[in-house]
Each structure stands twice: as structure tokens, then as C-alpha cells.
Amino acid sequence: MAPLRGARRLVKADGVLPYIAPGAVYDGDDIGTWRWRQQEPGTWAQILPE
């Protein structure tokens, strides 16, 4: 969950995460790819109960 920590640091005061391009690295973590992967239904399907 290290990319999540990096993304939290980038969230604006109004709670909006700015555009982060895939491949953007923050503190050594590729938070860009992580951020876009969160939008894929298959990512959430892996953790949601059936």
C-alpha cells in the first residue's frame, strides 16, 4: 500500500486527487500506474465479496 501513502500526500485540500499520469513516481513508488489501476473493475472485483 505504499503508493496509497504517496497519493494521500498529493490530494488537494478539497479532497480531489490531481491528474497523475501512469508511470509517475513518488517516493520510489509508481503511483500513476497504481492510481489508474484503481479504476479497473477487475481490480476491485478481486477484493469485493461475491
Secondary structure by P-SEA (a helix, b strand, c coil): caaaaaaaaacccccccccccccccccccaaaaaaaaaacaaaaaacccc
